[in-house]
Amino acid sequence: MSVVVNTYNRAARVGEAIDSVLSQLGIDLELVVVDDGSTDDTQAVLAGMAHRRMRSVHQSNRLVSVP
């Protein structure tokens, strides 16, 4: 199963969302976090949360959810 989390300027909250997904037990999943051009510290938070089941993608801001 793949879980996609879209984020934009949510450095203060994205870690909580990631922890929630990765804490699910008994499910083989991958987490893809799509940063939609954040201008805050979201990229730094994502870089500090490396996990074998997670990958992050950074894209320029597209104003709507387009992962």
N, CA, C, O and CB atoms as a CASP TS submission, in Angstrom:
PFRMAT TS
TARGET T0000
AUTHOR 0000-0000-0000
METHOD Language model
MODEL 1
PARENT N/A
ATOM      1  N   MET     1       0.848  -1.156   0.000  1.00  0.00           N
ATOM      2  CA  MET     1       0.000   0.000   0.000  1.00  0.00           C
ATOM      3  C   MET     1       0.899   1.226   0.000  1.00  0.00           C
ATOM      4  O   MET     1       1.938   1.247   0.661  1.00  0.00           O
ATOM      5  CB  MET     1      -0.968  -0.006   1.212  1.00  0.00           C
ATOM      6  N   SER     2       0.495   2.237  -0.740  1.00  0.00           N
ATOM      7  CA  SER     2       1.213   3.507  -0.755  1.00  0.00           C
ATOM      8  C   SER     2       0.341   4.572  -0.100  1.00  0.00           C
ATOM      9  O   SER     2      -0.855   4.672  -0.373  1.00  0.00           O
ATOM     10  CB  SER     2       1.598   3.918  -2.208  1.00  0.00           C
ATOM     11  N   VAL     3       0.953   5.351   0.754  1.00  0.00           N
ATOM     12  CA  VAL     3       0.275   6.481   1.393  1.00  0.00           C
ATOM     13  C   VAL     3       0.962   7.735   0.898  1.00  0.00           C
ATOM     14  O   VAL     3       2.183   7.858   1.000  1.00  0.00           O
ATOM     15  CB  VAL     3       0.311   6.383   2.973  1.00  0.00           C
ATOM     16  N   VAL     4       0.185   8.675   0.360  1.00  0.00           N
ATOM     17  CA  VAL     4       0.733   9.932  -0.134  1.00  0.00           C
ATOM     18  C   VAL     4       0.260  11.055   0.781  1.00  0.00           C
ATOM     19  O   VAL     4      -0.937  11.228   1.010  1.00  0.00           O
ATOM     20  CB  VAL     4       0.307  10.194  -1.614  1.00  0.00           C
ATOM     21  N   VAL     5       1.219  11.814   1.298  1.00  0.00           N
ATOM     22  CA  VAL     5       0.920  12.973   2.138  1.00  0.00           C
ATOM     23  C   VAL     5       1.388  14.204   1.377  1.00  0.00           C
ATOM     24  O   VAL     5       2.569  14.333   1.055  1.00  0.00           O
ATOM     25  CB  VAL     5       1.613  12.869   3.556  1.00  0.00           C
ATOM     26  N   ASN     6       0.467  15.099   1.095  1.00  0.00           N
ATOM     27  CA  ASN     6       0.805  16.363   0.444  1.00  0.00           C
ATOM     28  C   ASN     6       1.038  17.400   1.539  1.00  0.00           C
ATOM     29  O   ASN     6       0.322  17.423   2.540  1.00  0.00           O
ATOM     30  CB  ASN     6      -0.328  16.824  -0.550  1.00  0.00           C
ATOM     31  N   THR     7       2.034  18.252   1.348  1.00  0.00           N
ATOM     32  CA  THR     7       2.294  19.273   2.349  1.00  0.00           C
ATOM     33  C   THR     7       2.750  20.566   1.701  1.00  0.00           C
ATOM     34  O   THR     7       3.394  20.557   0.652  1.00  0.00           O
ATOM     35  CB  THR     7       3.335  18.789   3.343  1.00  0.00           C
ATOM     36  N   TYR     8       2.413  21.670   2.331  1.00  0.00           N
ATOM     37  CA  TYR     8       2.860  22.988   1.904  1.00  0.00           C
ATOM     38  C   TYR     8       2.987  23.858   3.150  1.00  0.00           C
ATOM     39  O   TYR     8       1.995  24.167   3.810  1.00  0.00           O
ATOM     40  CB  TYR     8       1.871  23.622   0.857  1.00  0.00           C
ATOM     41  N   ASN     9       4.206  24.243   3.457  1.00  0.00           N
ATOM     42  CA  ASN     9       4.491  25.113   4.610  1.00  0.00           C
ATOM     43  C   ASN     9       3.892  24.573   5.908  1.00  0.00           C
ATOM     44  O   ASN     9       3.224  25.301   6.642  1.00  0.00           O
ATOM     45  CB  ASN     9       3.955  26.516   4.349  1.00  0.00           C
ATOM     46  N   ARG    10       4.135  23.310   6.180  1.00  0.00           N
ATOM     47  CA  ARG    10       3.634  22.671   7.401  1.00  0.00           C
ATOM     48  C   ARG    10       4.767  22.046   8.207  1.00  0.00           C
ATOM     49  O   ARG    10       4.619  20.944   8.736  1.00  0.00           O
ATOM     50  CB  ARG    10       2.593  21.604   7.055  1.00  0.00           C
ATOM     51  N   ALA    11       5.882  22.733   8.301  1.00  0.00           N
ATOM     52  CA  ALA    11       7.033  22.206   9.031  1.00  0.00           C
ATOM     53  C   ALA    11       6.661  21.818  10.461  1.00  0.00           C
ATOM     54  O   ALA    11       7.188  20.844  10.998  1.00  0.00           O
ATOM     55  CB  ALA    11       8.163  23.234   9.047  1.00  0.00           C
ATOM     56  N   ALA    12       5.773  22.564  11.066  1.00  0.00           N
ATOM     57  CA  ALA    12       5.394  22.298  12.463  1.00  0.00           C
ATOM     58  C   ALA    12       4.506  21.071  12.610  1.00  0.00           C
ATOM     59  O   ALA    12       4.384  20.545  13.716  1.00  0.00           O
ATOM     60  CB  ALA    12       4.683  23.500  13.042  1.00  0.00           C
ATOM     61  N   ARG    13       3.883  20.598  11.535  1.00  0.00           N
ATOM     62  CA  ARG    13       2.921  19.495  11.642  1.00  0.00           C
ATOM     63  C   ARG    13       3.270  18.257  10.824  1.00  0.00           C
ATOM     64  O   ARG    13       2.760  17.176  11.116  1.00  0.00           O
ATOM     65  CB  ARG    13       1.584  19.974  11.228  1.00  0.00           C
ATOM     66  N   VAL    14       4.117  18.380   9.816  1.00  0.00           N
ATOM     67  CA  VAL    14       4.355  17.259   8.911  1.00  0.00           C
ATOM     68  C   VAL    14       4.989  16.070   9.635  1.00  0.00           C
ATOM     69  O   VAL    14       4.719  14.922   9.281  1.00  0.00           O
ATOM     70  CB  VAL    14       5.248  17.700   7.758  1.00  0.00           C
ATOM     71  N   GLY    15       5.818  16.325  10.631  1.00  0.00           N
ATOM     72  CA  GLY    15       6.431  15.235  11.384  1.00  0.00           C
ATOM     73  C   GLY    15       5.404  14.381  12.100  1.00  0.00           C
ATOM     74  O   GLY    15       5.540  13.160  12.169  1.00  0.00           O
ATOM     75  N   GLU    16       4.385  15.018  12.628  1.00  0.00           N
ATOM     76  CA  GLU    16       3.299  14.302  13.306  1.00  0.00           C
ATOM     77  C   GLU    16       2.551  13.396  12.328  1.00  0.00           C
ATOM     78  O   GLU    16       2.206  12.263  12.665  1.00  0.00           O
ATOM     79  CB  GLU    16       2.319  15.300  13.959  1.00  0.00           C
ATOM     80  N   ALA    17       2.303  13.895  11.122  1.00  0.00           N
ATOM     81  CA  ALA    17       1.619  13.093  10.101  1.00  0.00           C
ATOM     82  C   ALA    17       2.470  11.899   9.688  1.00  0.00           C
ATOM     83  O   ALA    17       1.959  10.791   9.531  1.00  0.00           O
ATOM     84  CB  ALA    17       1.287  13.953   8.870  1.00  0.00           C
ATOM     85  N   ILE    18       3.771  12.127   9.514  1.00  0.00           N
ATOM     86  CA  ILE    18       4.686  11.051   9.138  1.00  0.00           C
ATOM     87  C   ILE    18       4.735   9.986  10.225  1.00  0.00           C
ATOM     88  O   ILE    18       4.630   8.794   9.939  1.00  0.00           O
ATOM     89  CB  ILE    18       6.095  11.606   8.876  1.00  0.00           C
ATOM     90  N   ASP    19       4.893  10.419  11.470  1.00  0.00           N
ATOM     91  CA  ASP    19       4.932   9.468  12.583  1.00  0.00           C
ATOM     92  C   ASP    19       3.657   8.644  12.659  1.00  0.00           C
ATOM     93  O   ASP    19       3.706   7.448  12.945  1.00  0.00           O
ATOM     94  CB  ASP    19       5.152  10.202  13.900  1.00  0.00           C
ATOM     95  N   SER    20       2.522   9.270  12.406  1.00  0.00           N
ATOM     96  CA  SER    20       1.244   8.569  12.453  1.00  0.00           C
ATOM     97  C   SER    20       1.179   7.463  11.404  1.00  0.00           C
ATOM     98  O   SER    20       0.750   6.347  11.697  1.00  0.00           O
ATOM     99  CB  SER    20       0.094   9.552  12.250  1.00  0.00           C
ATOM    100  N   VAL    21       1.602   7.772  10.198  1.00  0.00           N
ATOM    101  CA  VAL    21       1.575   6.766   9.132  1.00  0.00           C
ATOM    102  C   VAL    21       2.551   5.635   9.428  1.00  0.00           C
ATOM    103  O   VAL    21       2.199   4.460   9.324  1.00  0.00           O
ATOM    104  CB  VAL    21       1.909   7.409   7.778  1.00  0.00           C
ATOM    105  N   LEU    22       3.780   5.994   9.796  1.00  0.00           N
ATOM    106  CA  LEU    22       4.808   4.981   9.999  1.00  0.00           C
ATOM    107  C   LEU    22       4.585   4.130  11.249  1.00  0.00           C
ATOM    108  O   LEU    22       5.206   3.078  11.400  1.00  0.00           O
ATOM    109  CB  LEU    22       6.149   5.641  10.078  1.00  0.00           C
ATOM    110  N   SER    23       3.715   4.573  12.135  1.00  0.00           N
ATOM    111  CA  SER    23       3.444   3.794  13.346  1.00  0.00           C
ATOM    112  C   SER    23       2.430   2.677  13.119  1.00  0.00           C
ATOM    113  O   SER    23       2.183   1.875  14.019  1.00  0.00           O
ATOM    114  CB  SER    23       2.946   4.708  14.441  1.00  0.00           C
ATOM    115  N   GLN    24       1.840   2.617  11.923  1.00  0.00           N
ATOM    116  CA  GLN    24       0.870   1.567  11.623  1.00  0.00           C
ATOM    117  C   GLN    24       1.580   0.223  11.579  1.00  0.00           C
ATOM    118  O   GLN    24       2.578   0.069  10.876  1.00  0.00           O
ATOM    119  CB  GLN    24       0.143   1.846  10.283  1.00  0.00           C
ATOM    120  N   LEU    25       1.080  -0.730  12.313  1.00  0.00           N
ATOM    121  CA  LEU    25       1.693  -2.046  12.396  1.00  0.00           C
ATOM    122  C   LEU    25       0.913  -3.050  11.551  1.00  0.00           C
ATOM    123  O   LEU    25      -0.293  -2.902  11.354  1.00  0.00           O
ATOM    124  CB  LEU    25       1.767  -2.515  13.856  1.00  0.00           C
ATOM    125  N   GLY    26       1.601  -4.058  11.060  1.00  0.00           N
ATOM    126  CA  GLY    26       0.950  -5.130  10.324  1.00  0.00           C
ATOM    127  C   GLY    26       0.549  -4.761   8.913  1.00  0.00           C
ATOM    128  O   GLY    26      -0.197  -5.497   8.267  1.00  0.00           O
ATOM    129  N   ILE    27       1.035  -3.629   8.424  1.00  0.00           N
ATOM    130  CA  ILE    27       0.707  -3.188   7.071  1.00  0.00           C
ATOM    131  C   ILE    27       2.017  -2.927   6.342  1.00  0.00           C
ATOM    132  O   ILE    27       2.859  -2.165   6.816  1.00  0.00           O
ATOM    133  CB  ILE    27      -0.206  -1.907   7.084  1.00  0.00           C
ATOM    134  N   ASP    28       2.185  -3.562   5.188  1.00  0.00           N
ATOM    135  CA  ASP    28       3.359  -3.305   4.367  1.00  0.00           C
ATOM    136  C   ASP    28       3.060  -2.061   3.549  1.00  0.00           C
ATOM    137  O   ASP    28       2.269  -2.112   2.608  1.00  0.00           O
ATOM    138  CB  ASP    28       3.714  -4.535   3.447  1.00  0.00           C
ATOM    139  N   LEU    29       3.683  -0.950   3.897  1.00  0.00           N
ATOM    140  CA  LEU    29       3.366   0.289   3.200  1.00  0.00           C
ATOM    141  C   LEU    29       4.611   1.097   2.902  1.00  0.00           C
ATOM    142  O   LEU    29       5.668   0.916   3.507  1.00  0.00           O
ATOM    143  CB  LEU    29       2.399   1.116   4.014  1.00  0.00           C
ATOM    144  N   GLU    30       4.448   1.990   1.953  1.00  0.00           N
ATOM    145  CA  GLU    30       5.452   3.005   1.676  1.00  0.00           C
ATOM    146  C   GLU    30       4.771   4.355   1.860  1.00  0.00           C
ATOM    147  O   GLU    30       3.583   4.511   1.575  1.00  0.00           O
ATOM    148  CB  GLU    30       6.065   2.850   0.227  1.00  0.00           C
ATOM    149  N   LEU    31       5.529   5.313   2.333  1.00  0.00           N
ATOM    150  CA  LEU    31       5.015   6.663   2.522  1.00  0.00           C
ATOM    151  C   LEU    31       5.736   7.583   1.554  1.00  0.00           C
ATOM    152  O   LEU    31       6.966   7.620   1.517  1.00  0.00           O
ATOM    153  CB  LEU    31       5.196   7.143   3.996  1.00  0.00           C
ATOM    154  N   VAL    32       4.963   8.325   0.769  1.00  0.00           N
ATOM    155  CA  VAL    32       5.513   9.317  -0.144  1.00  0.00           C
ATOM    156  C   VAL    32       5.006  10.676   0.330  1.00  0.00           C
ATOM    157  O   VAL    32       3.799  10.919   0.357  1.00  0.00           O
ATOM    158  CB  VAL    32       5.102   9.028  -1.649  1.00  0.00           C
ATOM    159  N   VAL    33       5.927  11.558   0.702  1.00  0.00           N
ATOM    160  CA  VAL    33       5.565  12.906   1.128  1.00  0.00           C
ATOM    161  C   VAL    33       5.899  13.853  -0.010  1.00  0.00           C
ATOM    162  O   VAL    33       7.051  13.939  -0.434  1.00  0.00           O
ATOM    163  CB  VAL    33       6.309  13.316   2.447  1.00  0.00           C
ATOM    164  N   VAL    34       4.896  14.563  -0.505  1.00  0.00           N
ATOM    165  CA  VAL    34       5.079  15.498  -1.606  1.00  0.00           C
ATOM    166  C   VAL    34       5.040  16.911  -1.039  1.00  0.00           C
ATOM    167  O   VAL    34       4.003  17.376  -0.566  1.00  0.00           O
ATOM    168  CB  VAL    34       3.988  15.301  -2.710  1.00  0.00           C
ATOM    169  N   ASP    35       6.180  17.581  -1.092  1.00  0.00           N
ATOM    170  CA  ASP    35       6.280  18.964  -0.633  1.00  0.00           C
ATOM    171  C   ASP    35       6.014  19.868  -1.830  1.00  0.00           C
ATOM    172  O   ASP    35       6.783  19.885  -2.791  1.00  0.00           O
ATOM    173  CB  ASP    35       7.688  19.261   0.008  1.00  0.00           C
ATOM    174  N   ASP    36       4.938  20.606  -1.764  1.00  0.00           N
ATOM    175  CA  ASP    36       4.497  21.440  -2.882  1.00  0.00           C
ATOM    176  C   ASP    36       5.120  22.839  -2.816  1.00  0.00           C
ATOM    177  O   ASP    36       4.417  23.848  -2.767  1.00  0.00           O
ATOM    178  CB  ASP    36       2.967  21.546  -2.890  1.00  0.00           C
ATOM    179  N   GLY    37       6.462  22.871  -2.817  1.00  0.00           N
ATOM    180  CA  GLY    37       7.158  24.159  -2.882  1.00  0.00           C
ATOM    181  C   GLY    37       7.162  24.950  -1.588  1.00  0.00           C
ATOM    182  O   GLY    37       7.108  26.180  -1.622  1.00  0.00           O
ATOM    183  N   SER    38       7.224  24.283  -0.462  1.00  0.00           N
ATOM    184  CA  SER    38       7.229  24.981   0.825  1.00  0.00           C
ATOM    185  C   SER    38       8.368  25.982   0.916  1.00  0.00           C
ATOM    186  O   SER    38       9.455  25.766   0.380  1.00  0.00           O
ATOM    187  CB  SER    38       7.330  23.982   1.967  1.00  0.00           C
ATOM    188  N   THR    39       8.095  27.081   1.607  1.00  0.00           N
ATOM    189  CA  THR    39       9.109  28.113   1.818  1.00  0.00           C
ATOM    190  C   THR    39       9.527  28.202   3.276  1.00  0.00           C
ATOM    191  O   THR    39      10.332  29.058   3.641  1.00  0.00           O
ATOM    192  CB  THR    39       8.592  29.462   1.349  1.00  0.00           C
ATOM    193  N   ASP    40       8.988  27.324   4.109  1.00  0.00           N
ATOM    194  CA  ASP    40       9.381  27.285   5.523  1.00  0.00           C
ATOM    195  C   ASP    40      10.412  26.163   5.704  1.00  0.00           C
ATOM    196  O   ASP    40      11.134  25.844   4.759  1.00  0.00           O
ATOM    197  CB  ASP    40       8.128  27.061   6.461  1.00  0.00           C
ATOM    198  N   ASP    41      10.496  25.573   6.868  1.00  0.00           N
ATOM    199  CA  ASP    41      11.491  24.537   7.159  1.00  0.00           C
ATOM    200  C   ASP    41      11.010  23.114   6.855  1.00  0.00           C
ATOM    201  O   ASP    41      11.587  22.154   7.364  1.00  0.00           O
ATOM    202  CB  ASP    41      11.891  24.623   8.603  1.00  0.00           C
ATOM    203  N   THR    42       9.985  22.966   6.053  1.00  0.00           N
ATOM    204  CA  THR    42       9.454  21.642   5.747  1.00  0.00           C
ATOM    205  C   THR    42      10.536  20.720   5.180  1.00  0.00           C
ATOM    206  O   THR    42      10.622  19.561   5.586  1.00  0.00           O
ATOM    207  CB  THR    42       8.293  21.757   4.758  1.00  0.00           C
ATOM    208  N   GLN    43      11.351  21.202   4.262  1.00  0.00           N
ATOM    209  CA  GLN    43      12.411  20.370   3.666  1.00  0.00           C
ATOM    210  C   GLN    43      13.392  19.880   4.724  1.00  0.00           C
ATOM    211  O   GLN    43      13.826  18.729   4.676  1.00  0.00           O
ATOM    212  CB  GLN    43      13.165  21.156   2.583  1.00  0.00           C
ATOM    213  N   ALA    44      13.743  20.729   5.668  1.00  0.00           N
ATOM    214  CA  ALA    44      14.670  20.333   6.735  1.00  0.00           C
ATOM    215  C   ALA    44      14.048  19.266   7.632  1.00  0.00           C
ATOM    216  O   ALA    44      14.726  18.326   8.047  1.00  0.00           O
ATOM    217  CB  ALA    44      15.076  21.558   7.577  1.00  0.00           C
ATOM    218  N   VAL    45      12.776  19.409   7.926  1.00  0.00           N
ATOM    219  CA  VAL    45      12.078  18.407   8.739  1.00  0.00           C
ATOM    220  C   VAL    45      12.081  17.066   8.011  1.00  0.00           C
ATOM    221  O   VAL    45      12.375  16.034   8.615  1.00  0.00           O
ATOM    222  CB  VAL    45      10.618  18.857   9.047  1.00  0.00           C
ATOM    223  N   LEU    46      11.760  17.073   6.732  1.00  0.00           N
ATOM    224  CA  LEU    46      11.726  15.837   5.955  1.00  0.00           C
ATOM    225  C   LEU    46      13.111  15.196   5.885  1.00  0.00           C
ATOM    226  O   LEU    46      13.236  13.977   5.997  1.00  0.00           O
ATOM    227  CB  LEU    46      11.199  16.109   4.541  1.00  0.00           C
ATOM    228  N   ALA    47      14.132  15.998   5.703  1.00  0.00           N
ATOM    229  CA  ALA    47      15.495  15.469   5.635  1.00  0.00           C
ATOM    230  C   ALA    47      15.901  14.814   6.947  1.00  0.00           C
ATOM    231  O   ALA    47      16.670  13.852   6.947  1.00  0.00           O
ATOM    232  CB  ALA    47      16.480  16.581   5.282  1.00  0.00           C
ATOM    233  N   GLY    48      15.403  15.314   8.046  1.00  0.00           N
ATOM    234  CA  GLY    48      15.737  14.768   9.358  1.00  0.00           C
ATOM    235  C   GLY    48      14.913  13.556   9.755  1.00  0.00           C
ATOM    236  O   GLY    48      15.144  12.973  10.815  1.00  0.00           O
ATOM    237  N   MET    49      13.955  13.167   8.924  1.00  0.00           N
ATOM    238  CA  MET    49      13.071  12.053   9.259  1.00  0.00           C
ATOM    239  C   MET    49      13.244  10.878   8.307  1.00  0.00           C
ATOM    240  O   MET    49      12.267  10.200   7.987  1.00  0.00           O
ATOM    241  CB  MET    49      11.628  12.512   9.247  1.00  0.00           C
ATOM    242  N   ALA    50      14.444  10.628   7.856  1.00  0.00           N
ATOM    243  CA  ALA    50      14.690   9.534   6.917  1.00  0.00           C
ATOM    244  C   ALA    50      14.208   8.208   7.498  1.00  0.00           C
ATOM    245  O   ALA    50      14.422   7.919   8.675  1.00  0.00           O
ATOM    246  CB  ALA    50      16.187   9.449   6.569  1.00  0.00           C
ATOM    247  N   HIS    51      13.572   7.429   6.681  1.00  0.00           N
ATOM    248  CA  HIS    51      13.053   6.118   7.083  1.00  0.00           C
ATOM    249  C   HIS    51      13.031   5.238   5.847  1.00  0.00           C
ATOM    250  O   HIS    51      12.786   5.725   4.743  1.00  0.00           O
ATOM    251  CB  HIS    51      11.620   6.228   7.731  1.00  0.00           C
ATOM    252  N   ARG    52      13.283   3.952   6.019  1.00  0.00           N
ATOM    253  CA  ARG    52      13.350   3.039   4.869  1.00  0.00           C
ATOM    254  C   ARG    52      12.020   2.921   4.131  1.00  0.00           C
ATOM    255  O   ARG    52      12.004   2.548   2.958  1.00  0.00           O
ATOM    256  CB  ARG    52      13.794   1.664   5.328  1.00  0.00           C
ATOM    257  N   ARG    53      10.910   3.229   4.789  1.00  0.00           N
ATOM    258  CA  ARG    53       9.598   3.128   4.130  1.00  0.00           C
ATOM    259  C   ARG    53       9.098   4.475   3.628  1.00  0.00           C
ATOM    260  O   ARG    53       7.959   4.574   3.172  1.00  0.00           O
ATOM    261  CB  ARG    53       8.576   2.535   5.087  1.00  0.00           C
ATOM    262  N   MET    54       9.934   5.524   3.701  1.00  0.00           N
ATOM    263  CA  MET    54       9.486   6.865   3.319  1.00  0.00           C
ATOM    264  C   MET    54      10.412   7.468   2.280  1.00  0.00           C
ATOM    265  O   MET    54      11.629   7.287   2.317  1.00  0.00           O
ATOM    266  CB  MET    54       9.408   7.778   4.545  1.00  0.00           C
ATOM    267  N   ARG    55       9.807   8.184   1.362  1.00  0.00           N
ATOM    268  CA  ARG    55      10.593   9.022   0.463  1.00  0.00           C
ATOM    269  C   ARG    55       9.864  10.347   0.308  1.00  0.00           C
ATOM    270  O   ARG    55       8.640  10.419   0.409  1.00  0.00           O
ATOM    271  CB  ARG    55      10.816   8.328  -0.927  1.00  0.00           C
ATOM    272  N   SER    56      10.628  11.373   0.065  1.00  0.00           N
ATOM    273  CA  SER    56      10.011  12.689  -0.110  1.00  0.00           C
ATOM    274  C   SER    56      10.334  13.220  -1.500  1.00  0.00           C
ATOM    275  O   SER    56      11.395  12.959  -2.066  1.00  0.00           O
ATOM    276  CB  SER    56      10.499  13.681   0.981  1.00  0.00           C
ATOM    277  N   VAL    57       9.386  13.968  -2.018  1.00  0.00           N
ATOM    278  CA  VAL    57       9.499  14.570  -3.340  1.00  0.00           C
ATOM    279  C   VAL    57       9.241  16.060  -3.163  1.00  0.00           C
ATOM    280  O   VAL    57       8.260  16.455  -2.533  1.00  0.00           O
ATOM    281  CB  VAL    57       8.493  13.920  -4.375  1.00  0.00           C
ATOM    282  N   HIS    58      10.117  16.881  -3.718  1.00  0.00           N
ATOM    283  CA  HIS    58       9.918  18.326  -3.669  1.00  0.00           C
ATOM    284  C   HIS    58       9.582  18.804  -5.075  1.00  0.00           C
ATOM    285  O   HIS    58      10.268  18.462  -6.038  1.00  0.00           O
ATOM    286  CB  HIS    58      11.182  19.060  -3.109  1.00  0.00           C
ATOM    287  N   GLN    59       8.536  19.586  -5.182  1.00  0.00           N
ATOM    288  CA  GLN    59       8.152  20.145  -6.471  1.00  0.00           C
ATOM    289  C   GLN    59       7.870  21.629  -6.296  1.00  0.00           C
ATOM    290  O   GLN    59       7.643  22.096  -5.180  1.00  0.00           O
ATOM    291  CB  GLN    59       6.913  19.410  -7.057  1.00  0.00           C
ATOM    292  N   SER    60       7.886  22.366  -7.394  1.00  0.00           N
ATOM    293  CA  SER    60       7.534  23.780  -7.303  1.00  0.00           C
ATOM    294  C   SER    60       6.040  23.886  -6.988  1.00  0.00           C
ATOM    295  O   SER    60       5.254  23.002  -7.330  1.00  0.00           O
ATOM    296  CB  SER    60       7.887  24.540  -8.632  1.00  0.00           C
ATOM    297  N   ASN    61       5.672  24.970  -6.339  1.00  0.00           N
ATOM    298  CA  ASN    61       4.286  25.154  -5.910  1.00  0.00           C
ATOM    299  C   ASN    61       3.355  25.207  -7.112  1.00  0.00           C
ATOM    300  O   ASN    61       3.575  25.952  -8.068  1.00  0.00           O
ATOM    301  CB  ASN    61       4.145  26.435  -5.072  1.00  0.00           C
ATOM    302  N   ARG    62       2.299  24.384  -7.030  1.00  0.00           N
ATOM    303  CA  ARG    62       1.341  24.305  -8.150  1.00  0.00           C
ATOM    304  C   ARG    62      -0.053  24.803  -7.763  1.00  0.00           C
ATOM    305  O   ARG    62      -0.992  24.693  -8.552  1.00  0.00           O
ATOM    306  CB  ARG    62       1.243  22.867  -8.653  1.00  0.00           C
ATOM    307  N   LEU    63      -0.189  25.346  -6.558  1.00  0.00           N
ATOM    308  CA  LEU    63      -1.420  25.967  -6.074  1.00  0.00           C
ATOM    309  C   LEU    63      -2.556  24.997  -5.794  1.00  0.00           C
ATOM    310  O   LEU    63      -3.458  25.322  -5.022  1.00  0.00           O
ATOM    311  CB  LEU    63      -1.881  26.965  -7.058  1.00  0.00           C
ATOM    312  N   VAL    64      -2.539  23.833  -6.390  1.00  0.00           N
ATOM    313  CA  VAL    64      -3.531  22.808  -6.110  1.00  0.00           C
ATOM    314  C   VAL    64      -2.797  21.504  -5.887  1.00  0.00           C
ATOM    315  O   VAL    64      -1.626  21.396  -6.250  1.00  0.00           O
ATOM    316  CB  VAL    64      -4.570  22.682  -7.264  1.00  0.00           C
ATOM    317  N   SER    65      -3.433  20.524  -5.310  1.00  0.00           N
ATOM    318  CA  SER    65      -2.803  19.241  -5.050  1.00  0.00           C
ATOM    319  C   SER    65      -2.581  18.491  -6.363  1.00  0.00           C
ATOM    320  O   SER    65      -3.538  18.091  -7.026  1.00  0.00           O
ATOM    321  CB  SER    65      -3.660  18.402  -4.082  1.00  0.00           C
ATOM    322  N   VAL    66      -1.303  18.303  -6.733  1.00  0.00           N
ATOM    323  CA  VAL    66      -0.976  17.648  -7.991  1.00  0.00           C
ATOM    324  C   VAL    66       0.140  16.614  -7.813  1.00  0.00           C
ATOM    325  O   VAL    66       1.058  16.583  -8.632  1.00  0.00           O
ATOM    326  CB  VAL    66      -0.567  18.687  -9.029  1.00  0.00           C
ATOM    327  N   PRO    67       0.101  15.777  -6.794  1.00  0.00           N
ATOM    328  CA  PRO    67       1.181  14.803  -6.670  1.00  0.00           C
ATOM    329  C   PRO    67       0.972  13.677  -7.645  1.00  0.00           C
ATOM    330  O   PRO    67       1.778  12.749  -7.699  1.00  0.00           O
ATOM    331  CB  PRO    67       1.274  14.260  -5.245  1.00  0.00           C
TER
END
